[in-house]
Amino acid sequence: MTKLNSSKFLIRKATSDDAPSVAFINAQSWQTTYREIIDQDFLKTITQEQQLPRANRLVESIDLSCIVAENNSTKEIVGFTCFGKSREPKVDADCELQAIYLLEAFQKLGIGTMLFEYGVKELKEKSKEKMTVSVFESNKGARFFYERQGGKQIENDHVDLAGTRHITSTYIWNLK
């Protein structure tokens, strides 16, 4: 799959040139999305500079598909998503939505759905069968988004972050 173009946004595979934007979006999204969920002192440590090595790995990995949303008029990258092998050993799935983040000003415009659908179509083309994602249970916006995309909640677990235990909800999709 090459590109998905709407009148305002281009959905395409990320390139190495996109890594700084991916790092910026990741850091900014953590600051805004998790401000009432995660310890503020921990969130302050998540910066573009701190995220850049990870972003470089994401866009250059042969094991991941990193996809960006580009504003057609400004050429600014406003969101990204990454799909790859499932990292959930307890879940029967062969792939995982590992990240999906948008700058706050571009949320609730349908861009997340465009990124999600692009990635799912690509996974289906690779004959993937079941996709999973884990999300903070307290992130109601993300949970609603995944449920709207047809995800079925299958379990709760937890992750310890910055000295706090956070309950996670795992969703699964049958891609066949």
C-alpha positions in Angstrom: 0.0 0.0 0.0 1.5 3.4 -0.9 -0.6 6.4 0.1 -4.1 7.4 1.3 -4.9 11.0 0.4 -7.8 13.1 1.7 -8.3 16.7 0.7 -6.4 17.9 3.8 -4.1 15.0 4.9 -1.8 12.5 3.3 -1.4 9.1 5.0 1.9 7.5 4.0 4.8 5.4 5.2 7.2 7.2 7.4 10.7 7.9 6.2 13.9 8.6 8.1 13.3 12.3 7.5 10.1 12.0 9.6 11.9 10.8 12.8 12.2 14.3 14.4 8.5 14.9 13.8 7.6 11.4 15.2 9.7 12.2 18.3 8.0 15.6 18.7 4.5 14.2 18.3 5.2 11.3 20.7 6.5 13.7 23.4 3.7 16.2 22.9 1.1 13.6 22.9 2.3 12.1 26.2 2.3 15.6 27.7 -1.3 16.3 26.7 -3.0 12.8 26.6 -1.6 11.5 29.9 -1.4 14.8 31.9 -4.2 13.6 34.3 -3.1 9.9 34.2 0.7 9.9 34.7 2.9 11.6 37.2 3.8 15.1 36.0 7.5 14.8 37.0 7.8 11.7 34.8 6.0 13.4 31.9 8.5 16.3 32.1 11.3 13.8 31.2 9.6 12.9 27.9 11.0 15.3 25.4 11.6 15.3 21.7 15.3 14.9 22.3 14.7 11.9 24.6 12.3 10.3 22.1 14.5 10.8 19.0 16.5 7.6 19.2 13.3 5.6 19.6 11.7 7.5 16.7 14.7 6.7 14.5 14.3 3.0 15.4 10.5 3.1 14.7 10.8 4.6 11.2 13.8 2.5 10.2 12.7 -0.8 11.6 12.0 -3.6 9.1 9.8 -5.3 11.8 7.5 -2.3 12.2 5.3 -0.3 9.8 5.4 3.3 10.8 2.8 5.5 9.1 2.4 9.3 9.3 -0.3 11.8 8.7 1.0 14.8 6.8 -0.9 18.1 6.4 -1.3 18.6 2.7 -1.0 22.4 2.8 1.8 22.9 5.4 3.6 19.5 4.9 3.7 19.2 8.7 3.5 15.7 10.2 0.6 15.8 12.7 0.3 12.2 13.7 1.8 8.7 13.4 1.1 5.1 14.1 3.2 2.0 14.3 2.2 -1.6 13.7 4.4 -4.7 14.3 4.6 -8.1 15.8 2.6 -8.7 19.0 4.5 -8.1 22.2 1.7 -9.6 24.3 2.8 -13.2 25.2 -0.6 -13.8 26.9 -2.7 -12.8 23.9 -3.3 -15.0 20.8 -2.4 -12.3 18.2 0.2 -12.1 15.4 0.4 -8.3 15.3 0.0 -5.2 17.4 -0.9 -1.6 17.1 2.1 -0.4 19.1 1.5 3.4 18.9 -0.9 5.9 17.6 -0.5 9.6 18.5 -1.7 12.9 17.1 -0.9 16.4 18.1 -3.8 17.6 20.3 -5.0 20.3 17.7 -5.5 17.5 15.2 -7.4 15.0 17.3 -11.1 14.3 16.7 -10.8 15.2 13.0 -10.8 11.6 11.6 -7.0 11.5 11.2 -6.6 8.7 13.8 -9.2 6.6 11.9 -7.3 7.2 8.7 -4.0 6.1 10.2 -5.7 3.1 11.9 -7.4 2.0 8.6 -4.3 2.4 6.6 -2.3 0.2 9.0 -5.0 -2.4 9.2 -5.2 -2.6 5.4 -1.5 -3.1 5.3 -1.6 -5.8 7.9 -4.3 -7.7 6.0 -2.2 -7.5 2.8 0.5 -9.2 4.9 -2.0 -11.9 5.8 -2.0 -11.0 9.5 -5.0 -12.5 11.4 -5.3 -11.0 14.9 -4.2 -7.6 16.1 -4.0 -6.4 19.7 -3.4 -3.1 21.5 -3.1 -2.3 25.2 -4.1 1.1 26.6 -4.3 2.7 30.0 -7.8 1.8 31.3 -8.2 5.4 32.5 -7.6 6.7 29.0 -11.3 6.8 28.1 -10.8 8.6 24.8 -8.4 5.9 23.5 -10.7 3.1 24.7 -13.7 4.7 23.0 -11.6 5.1 19.8 -10.6 1.4 19.8 -14.1 0.3 20.5 -15.4 2.5 17.6 -12.8 0.8 15.4 -14.3 -2.6 16.3 -11.9 -3.7 19.0 -13.1 -6.1 21.6 -11.8 -5.8 25.1 -10.4 -9.1 26.2 -8.4 -8.6 29.4 -7.1 -6.2 32.0 -3.5 -6.1 33.1 -1.2 -3.5 34.6 2.0 -1.6 33.9 4.2 0.1 36.6 5.3 3.5 35.5 7.0 6.2 37.5 6.3 4.4 40.7 2.5 4.0 40.0 0.6 0.9 38.9 -1.7 1.6 36.0 -4.4 -0.8 34.9 -4.3 -1.5 31.2 -7.1 -2.8 28.9 -6.2 -5.0 26.0 -8.3 -5.0 22.8 -8.2 -7.5 19.9 -9.4 -7.4 16.3 -10.0 -10.3 14.0 -8.5 -9.2 10.7 -9.6 -12.1 8.6 
